[in-house]
Amino acid sequence: MPFQLTKEQQMIQKMAREFARKELAPVAAERDQNHTYPGDSLKKMGELGFLGMLVSEKYGGEDMGTVAYSLALTEVAYACASTAVIMSVHNSICCGSIEKYGTEAQKEEFLRPMAGGEFIGAFALTEPEAGSDPQSMTCSAVRDGDHYIINGTKRFITTGKNSGVIILLARTAEKGSHGISAFLITHDLPGFAVGRIEEKMGQCASDTTDLLFTNCRVPASRMLGREGEGFVIAMSGLDAGRIGIASLSLGIAQAALAESIKYSKQRTQFHQKISDFQGLRWMIADMAMEVAAARLLVVNAAAIKERGENCTAAASMAKCYASEMAQRVTGQAIQIHGGYGYIKEYPVERFYRDARITTIYEGTNQIQRIVIANELMGNPKRQK
Ligand SMILES: Cc1cc2nc3c(=O)[nH]c(=O)nc-3n(C[C@H](O)[C@H](O)[C@H](O)COP(=O)(O)OP(=O)(O)OC[C@H]3O[C@@H](n4cnc5c(N)ncnc54)[C@H](O)[C@@H]3O)c2cc1C
């Protein structure tokens, strides 16, 4: 498939690159070290339109298309993966789901301010006992007049603390995927609290939290989509989300490759630049090949989504390959830096840690392979 970026896509990519390298890159290490939420930068990103990239103009968004969005996200991740994951969940899953499934009133109340970056969206699917198998969730929503009463715990929620709205998946009927519904949760609801904030290996400037629901009363008007439609909403959101995580992984790897080339041209051993050793040049060539291959998968998935076609397999392939590629490439980047790669003074140490989660969140890569195989071959028959 020949692919050429449009002039507009190239312009958005350039704008995102300039912003990310000027605004995010200089403070990324410090924010990672101090676990500082990038609220100031997100505000600026909202003003520049980065937080409503997929939202239609009718609701105050930029409607730039998935390819342009993916390019921008890669640029943000190149500079700061923590900011990129917040941007990804907000745009891909939250804005996308509210625009697709929300009522007019919900779009006015939530989508419009989200598109302008007034507040950030989070997505709460995972529970302590329900990760790869979200259908086993136990968080419950029981109808009580014109409210639902929610009880349960959500785990590992990106921007759980700093979000303005959270798409919550909870059980409205006892069994199966049709028993799951989606709700729009705000922090002011009685019975809702943010639980523990995780200490993580990487992406430390983004908060990852438990969400606690104890007889939390949510107005029935806060249901997103119809009762029982939550699982479909979550899966459709994750298709988009996986293109986001693939774009993010690509950005981290590109940064690791660039730092490796730069360092190898500075470092001298055996009276010559290490960039002149063939062993190292081949490592760089392999890294560049892998980055280029991932870029094609990512742009392909984004283009399929943008055309409105089924992107499930393409999104999972892009996420799976790009995230594993990012781990290999960031690992090689450390190797090229030698001992200095292991030291926090050099950014490749952070890239390596930041890349590690990408094969796990938004569905582990084992789950991506199941999704890809099911799309190709249908679901396996289970023995009774
Ligand atoms: C930093 C971070 C941010 C996150 N952000 C969010 C968020 O914003 N919202 C949200 O809802 N969740 C979020 N998550 C949760 C994340 O999506 C889950 O951790 C992930 O889906 C895996 O679930 P689990 O951790 O329970 O692992 P498990 O499901 O317990 O998996 C453990 C291992 O078993 C494997 N496995 C499980 N089932 C199968 C199978 N059928 N075949 C083969 N292997 C299998 C897995 O691949 C994995 O290797 C986040 C997690 C982290 C760490």
The ligand as a Gaussian input file, in Angstrom:
#p B3LYP/6-31G(d) Opt

LIG

0 1
 C        0.785000       1.588000      34.285000
 C       -0.509000       0.915000      33.992000
 C       -1.566000       1.655000      33.455000
 C       -2.797000       1.047000      33.215000
 N       -3.865000       1.819000      32.787000
 C       -5.101000       1.266000      32.763000
 C       -6.260000       2.078000      32.524000
 O       -6.165000       3.293000      32.328000
 N       -7.475000       1.485000      32.557000
 C       -7.654000       0.158000      32.788000
 O       -8.784000      -0.305000      32.815000
 N       -6.566000      -0.645000      33.007000
 C       -5.317000      -0.125000      33.003000
 N       -4.217000      -0.911000      33.258000
 C       -4.408000      -2.337000      33.467000
 C       -3.857000      -3.193000      32.331000
 O       -4.638000      -3.032000      31.175000
 C       -3.804000      -4.630000      32.847000
 O       -2.731000      -4.688000      33.782000
 C       -3.605000      -5.645000      31.729000
 O       -4.761000      -5.711000      30.919000
 C       -3.289000      -7.047000      32.262000
 O       -4.134000      -7.427000      33.307000
 P       -3.488000      -7.998000      34.651000
 O       -2.459000      -7.031000      35.097000
 O       -4.589000      -8.313000      35.600000
 O       -2.741000      -9.320000      34.214000
 P       -3.386000     -10.794000      34.061000
 O       -4.631000     -10.712000      33.261000
 O       -3.481000     -11.422000      35.398000
 O       -2.288000     -11.523000      33.190000
 C       -1.122000     -12.110000      33.759000
 C       -0.385000     -12.864000      32.630000
 O       -1.229000     -13.904000      32.114000
 C       -1.336000     -13.753000      30.700000
 N       -2.646000     -14.216000      30.250000
 C       -3.856000     -13.906000      30.788000
 N       -4.829000     -14.504000      30.084000
 C       -4.225000     -15.192000      29.074000
 C       -4.703000     -16.020000      27.998000
 N       -5.996000     -16.231000      27.792000
 N       -3.777000     -16.579000      27.176000
 C       -2.444000     -16.342000      27.348000
 N       -1.948000     -15.568000      28.350000
 C       -2.827000     -15.008000      29.199000
 C       -1.141000     -12.264000      30.451000
 O       -0.783000     -12.002000      29.119000
 C       -0.055000     -11.938000      31.452000
 O        1.181000     -12.289000      30.910000
 C       -2.965000      -0.335000      33.470000
 C       -1.907000      -1.077000      33.978000
 C       -0.697000      -0.464000      34.264000
 C        0.394000      -1.289000      34.904000

